[in-house]
Amino acid sequence: MAKSCYVCGRGSSMMQFRSHSMVATKRRVYPNLQTKKIEGKRRTVCARCIKTSSKALVA
């Protein structure tokens, strides 16, 4: 499964763990990707794009 959104292209980003002594350790954070059928094919789409597409269909 791809680790980036098919619609907006959001991918992983770097963040930091902070220990009690405030030592920064880098870690990777991934978007909330879900599989969704778009144009008859299964695509990985982030939850934010799913929410905005459902709002566009209602309006």
N, CA, C and O atoms as a printed pandas DataFrame, in Angstrom:
     atom_number atom_name residue_name chain_id  residue_number  x_coord  y_coord  z_coord
0              1         N          MET        A               1    0.841   -1.176    0.000
1              2        CA          MET        A               1    0.000    0.000    0.000
2              3         C          MET        A               1    0.887    1.240    0.000
3              4         O          MET        A               1    1.897    1.294    0.701
4              5         N          ALA        A               2    0.502    2.219   -0.783
5              6        CA          ALA        A               2    1.279    3.453   -0.871
6              7         C          ALA        A               2    1.178    4.229    0.438
7              8         O          ALA        A               2    0.173    4.137    1.143
8              9         N          LYS        A               3    2.201    4.979    0.755
9             10        CA          LYS        A               3    2.210    5.753    1.990
10            11         C          LYS        A               3    1.990    7.230    1.716
11            12         O          LYS        A               3    2.433    8.084    2.485
12            13         N          SER        A               4    1.301    7.534    0.609
13            14        CA          SER        A               4    0.928    8.908    0.312
14            15         C          SER        A               4   -0.484    8.922   -0.260
15            16         O          SER        A               4   -0.944    7.933   -0.829
16            17         N          CYS        A               5   -1.159   10.042   -0.103
17            18        CA          CYS        A               5   -2.555   10.185   -0.542
18            19         C          CYS        A               5   -2.615   10.338   -2.064
19            20         O          CYS        A               5   -1.810   11.054   -2.660
20            21         N          TYR        A               6   -3.574    9.658   -2.675
21            22        CA          TYR        A               6   -3.750    9.728   -4.128
22            23         C          TYR        A               6   -4.284   11.092   -4.548
23            24         O          TYR        A               6   -3.935   11.578   -5.624
24            25         N          VAL        A               7   -5.128   11.727   -3.721
25            26        CA          VAL        A               7   -5.789   12.984   -4.084
26            27         C          VAL        A               7   -4.873   14.186   -3.851
27            28         O          VAL        A               7   -4.601   14.949   -4.778
28            29         N          CYS        A               8   -4.402   14.356   -2.627
29            30        CA          CYS        A               8   -3.644   15.573   -2.286
30            31         C          CYS        A               8   -2.136   15.362   -2.241
31            32         O          CYS        A               8   -1.380   16.333   -2.230
32            33         N          GLY        A               9   -1.686   14.110   -2.213
33            34        CA          GLY        A               9   -0.258   13.842   -2.210
34            35         C          GLY        A               9    0.404   13.922   -0.853
35            36         O          GLY        A               9    1.631   13.885   -0.761
36            37         N          ARG        A              10   -0.395   14.032    0.215
37            38        CA          ARG        A              10    0.179   14.076    1.556
38            39         C          ARG        A              10    0.937   12.792    1.842
39            40         O          ARG        A              10    0.440   11.695    1.589
40            41         N          GLY        A              11    2.132   12.936    2.367
41            42        CA          GLY        A              11    2.944   11.778    2.702
42            43         C          GLY        A              11    3.421   11.870    4.131
43            44         O          GLY        A              11    2.833   12.578    4.948
44            45         N          SER        A              12    4.471   11.165    4.427
45            46        CA          SER        A              12    4.992   11.161    5.789
46            47         C          SER        A              12    5.677   12.489    6.094
47            48         O          SER        A              12    6.126   13.201    5.196
48            49         N          SER        A              13    5.743   12.799    7.384
49            50        CA          SER        A              13    6.454   13.993    7.827
50            51         C          SER        A              13    7.287   13.627    9.038
51            52         O          SER        A              13    7.016   12.626    9.702
52            53         N          MET        A              14    8.295   14.426    9.329
53            54        CA          MET        A              14    9.174   14.160   10.454
54            55         C          MET        A              14    8.731   14.974   11.657
55            56         O          MET        A              14    8.462   16.171   11.551
56            57         N          MET        A              15    8.660   14.304   12.812
57            58        CA          MET        A              15    8.368   14.962   14.078
58            59         C          MET        A              15    9.406   14.501   15.079
59            60         O          MET        A              15   10.321   13.754   14.735
60            61         N          GLN        A              16    9.264   14.946   16.322
61            62        CA          GLN        A              16   10.248   14.588   17.332
62            63         C          GLN        A              16    9.580   14.060   18.593
63            64         O          GLN        A              16    8.573   14.597   19.055
64            65         N          PHE        A              17   10.166   12.988   19.144
65            66        CA          PHE        A              17    9.832   12.564   20.497
66            67         C          PHE        A              17   10.579   13.501   21.427
67            68         O          PHE        A              17   11.683   13.945   21.110
68            69         N          ARG        A              18    9.983   13.805   22.579
69            70        CA          ARG        A              18   10.679   14.609   23.582
70            71         C          ARG        A              18   10.716   13.824   24.880
71            72         O          ARG        A              18    9.673   13.487   25.439
72            73         N          SER        A              19   11.912   13.533   25.355
73            74        CA          SER        A              19   12.060   12.800   26.602
74            75         C          SER        A              19   11.925   13.768   27.785
75            76         O          SER        A              19   11.739   14.972   27.607
76            77         N          HIS        A              20   12.023   13.217   28.971
77            78        CA          HIS        A              20   11.927   14.051   30.171
78            79         C          HIS        A              20   13.032   15.105   30.211
79            80         O          HIS        A              20   12.823   16.210   30.713
80            81         N          SER        A              21   14.200   14.763   29.684
81            82        CA          SER        A              21   15.314   15.717   29.661
82            83         C          SER        A              21   15.290   16.591   28.413
83            84         O          SER        A              21   16.247   17.318   28.146
84            85         N          MET        A              22   14.195   16.524   27.643
85            86        CA          MET        A              22   13.977   17.315   26.428
86            87         C          MET        A              22   14.947   16.961   25.299
87            88         O          MET        A              22   15.210   17.794   24.431
88            89         N          VAL        A              23   15.478   15.746   25.301
89            90        CA          VAL        A              23   16.305   15.275   24.204
90            91         C          VAL        A              23   15.370   14.947   23.037
91            92         O          VAL        A              23   14.379   14.239   23.215
92            93         N          ALA        A              24   15.682   15.457   21.855
93            94        CA          ALA        A              24   14.828   15.271   20.686
94            95         C          ALA        A              24   15.295   14.062   19.890
95            96         O          ALA        A              24   16.463   13.969   19.514
96            97         N          THR        A              25   14.371   13.132   19.636
97            98        CA          THR        A              25   14.640   11.970   18.801
98            99         C          THR        A              25   13.664   12.019   17.634
99           100         O          THR        A              25   12.451   12.087   17.835
100          101         N          LYS        A              26   14.187   11.985   16.426
101          102        CA          LYS        A              26   13.326   12.112   15.261
102          103         C          LYS        A              26   12.506   10.853   15.030
103          104         O          LYS        A              26   12.981    9.738   15.244
104          105         N          ARG        A              27   11.255   11.050   14.586
105          106        CA          ARG        A              27   10.382    9.946   14.217
106          107         C          ARG        A              27    9.549   10.347   13.023
107          108         O          ARG        A              27    9.370   11.536   12.759
108          109         N          ARG        A              28    9.045    9.382   12.309
109          110        CA          ARG        A              28    8.254    9.630   11.107
110          111         C          ARG        A              28    6.776    9.452   11.434
111          112         O          ARG        A              28    6.395    8.492   12.104
112          113         N          VAL        A              29    5.942   10.380   10.957
113          114        CA          VAL        A              29    4.499   10.325   11.187
114          115         C          VAL        A              29    3.812   10.190    9.842
115          116         O          VAL        A              29    4.097   10.944    8.911
116          117         N          TYR        A              30    2.905    9.227    9.742
117          118        CA          TYR        A              30    2.202    8.966    8.496
118          119         C          TYR        A              30    0.774    9.498    8.558
119          120         O          TYR        A              30    0.182    9.531    9.637
120          121         N          PRO        A              31    0.204    9.919    7.417
121          122        CA          PRO        A              31   -1.192   10.358    7.401
122          123         C          PRO        A              31   -2.131    9.166    7.577
123          124         O          PRO        A              31   -1.732    8.017    7.385
124          125         N          ASN        A              32   -3.375    9.447    7.940
125          126        CA          ASN        A              32   -4.394    8.421    8.155
126          127         C          ASN        A              32   -4.928    7.972    6.794
127          128         O          ASN        A              32   -5.899    8.537    6.289
128          129         N          LEU        A              33   -4.296    6.958    6.204
129          130        CA          LEU        A              33   -4.666    6.507    4.860
130          131         C          LEU        A              33   -5.669    5.374    4.913
131          132         O          LEU        A              33   -5.537    4.440    5.704
132          133         N          GLN        A              34   -6.676    5.471    4.054
133          134        CA          GLN        A              34   -7.717    4.462    3.928
134          135         C          GLN        A              34   -7.816    4.069    2.459
135          136         O          GLN        A              34   -7.505    4.871    1.579
136          137         N          THR        A              35   -8.247    2.837    2.190
137          138        CA          THR        A              35   -8.464    2.431    0.799
138          139         C          THR        A              35   -9.881    2.819    0.404
139          140         O          THR        A              35  -10.831    2.601    1.156
140          141         N          LYS        A              36  -10.009    3.395   -0.785
141          142        CA          LYS        A              36  -11.290    3.890   -1.271
142          143         C          LYS        A              36  -11.328    3.666   -2.779
143          144         O          LYS        A              36  -10.305    3.795   -3.451
144          145         N          LYS        A              37  -12.503    3.332   -3.317
145          146        CA          LYS        A              37  -12.631    3.166   -4.759
146          147         C          LYS        A              37  -12.848    4.532   -5.406
147          148         O          LYS        A              37  -13.831    5.218   -5.124
148          149         N          ILE        A              38  -11.916    4.910   -6.275
149          150        CA          ILE        A              38  -12.004    6.164   -7.020
150          151         C          ILE        A              38  -11.821    5.829   -8.486
151          152         O          ILE        A              38  -10.827    5.215   -8.873
152          153         N          GLU        A              39  -12.783    6.234   -9.297
153          154        CA          GLU        A              39  -12.757    5.975  -10.745
154          155         C          GLU        A              39  -12.636    4.482  -11.034
155          156         O          GLU        A              39  -11.973    4.084  -11.992
156          157         N          GLY        A              40  -13.281    3.651  -10.199
157          158        CA          GLY        A              40  -13.299    2.210  -10.416
158          159         C          GLY        A              40  -12.059    1.468   -9.962
159          160         O          GLY        A              40  -11.974    0.253  -10.143
160          161         N          LYS        A              41  -11.082    2.172   -9.370
161          162        CA          LYS        A              41   -9.848    1.538   -8.896
162          163         C          LYS        A              41   -9.666    1.819   -7.411
163          164         O          LYS        A              41  -10.088    2.860   -6.908
164          165         N          ARG        A              42   -9.034    0.878   -6.718
165          166        CA          ARG        A              42   -8.748    1.081   -5.298
166          167         C          ARG        A              42   -7.561    2.018   -5.154
167          168         O          ARG        A              42   -6.494    1.788   -5.723
168          169         N          ARG        A              43   -7.763    3.071   -4.388
169          170        CA          ARG        A              43   -6.705    4.069   -4.167
170          171         C          ARG        A              43   -6.554    4.300   -2.670
171          172         O          ARG        A              43   -7.501    4.104   -1.909
172          173         N          THR        A              44   -5.372    4.714   -2.252
173          174        CA          THR        A              44   -5.166    5.090   -0.858
174          175         C          THR        A              44   -5.390    6.594   -0.744
175          176         O          THR        A              44   -4.729    7.391   -1.410
176          177         N          VAL        A              45   -6.339    6.963    0.118
177          178        CA          VAL        A              45   -6.742    8.354    0.275
178          179         C          VAL        A              45   -6.711    8.686    1.759
179          180         O          VAL        A              45   -7.094    7.860    2.588
180          181         N          CYS        A              46   -6.259    9.887    2.099
181          182        CA          CYS        A              46   -6.214   10.272    3.506
182          183         C          CYS        A              46   -7.618   10.627    3.995
183          184         O          CYS        A              46   -8.497   10.969    3.204
184          185         N          ALA        A              47   -7.811   10.542    5.302
185          186        CA          ALA        A              47   -9.120   10.773    5.914
186          187         C          ALA        A              47   -9.599   12.200    5.660
187          188         O          ALA        A              47  -10.801   12.433    5.537
188          189         N          ARG        A              48   -8.687   13.143    5.583
189          190        CA          ARG        A              48   -9.065   14.540    5.330
190          191         C          ARG        A              48   -9.708   14.684    3.950
191          192         O          ARG        A              48  -10.701   15.398    3.806
192          193         N          CYS        A              49   -9.159   14.017    2.938
193          194        CA          CYS        A              49   -9.720   14.079    1.586
194          195         C          CYS        A              49  -11.064   13.360    1.502
195          196         O          CYS        A              49  -11.949   13.781    0.757
196          197         N          ILE        A              50  -11.217   12.279    2.262
197          198        CA          ILE        A              50  -12.505   11.576    2.280
198          199         C          ILE        A              50  -13.577   12.482    2.868
199          200         O          ILE        A              50  -14.693   12.536    2.352
200          201         N          LYS        A              51  -13.245   13.205    3.957
201          202        CA          LYS        A              51  -14.207   14.106    4.574
202          203         C          LYS        A              51  -14.582   15.254    3.638
203          204         O          LYS        A              51  -15.761   15.586    3.515
204          205         N          THR        A              52  -13.593   15.865    2.975
205          206        CA          THR        A              52  -13.902   17.000    2.102
206          207         C          THR        A              52  -14.653   16.544    0.851
207          208         O          THR        A              52  -15.492   17.286    0.341
208          209         N          SER        A              53  -14.370   15.338    0.347
209          210        CA          SER        A              53  -15.104   14.870   -0.827
210          211         C          SER        A              53  -16.552   14.556   -0.481
211          212         O          SER        A              53  -17.439   14.759   -1.310
212          213         N          SER        A              54  -16.810   14.063    0.735
213          214        CA          SER        A              54  -18.196   13.796    1.117
214          215         C          SER        A              54  -18.952   15.105    1.328
215          216         O          SER        A              54  -20.153   15.164    1.064
216          217         N          LYS        A              55  -18.281   16.148    1.794
217          218        CA          LYS        A              55  -18.918   17.457    1.932
218          219         C          LYS        A              55  -19.252   18.041    0.565
219          220         O          LYS        A              55  -20.294   18.678    0.407
220          221         N          ALA        A              56  -18.387   17.836   -0.423
221          222        CA          ALA        A              56  -18.613   18.363   -1.766
222          223         C          ALA        A              56  -19.791   17.653   -2.428
223          224         O          ALA        A              56  -20.527   18.266   -3.202
224          225         N          LEU        A              57  -19.976   16.370   -2.130
225          226        CA          LEU        A              57  -21.090   15.627   -2.714
226          227         C          LEU        A              57  -22.426   16.072   -2.134
227          228         O          LEU        A              57  -23.434   16.048   -2.839
228          229         N          VAL        A              58  -22.460   16.482   -0.850
229          230        CA          VAL        A              58  -23.691   16.902   -0.185
230          231         C          VAL        A              58  -24.120   18.276   -0.697
231          232         O          VAL        A              58  -25.304   18.499   -0.949
232          233         N          ALA        A              59  -23.177   19.188   -0.850
233          234        CA          ALA        A              59  -23.490   20.576   -1.229
234          235         C          ALA        A              59  -23.873   20.710   -2.688
235          236         O          ALA        A              59  -24.162   21.813   -3.151
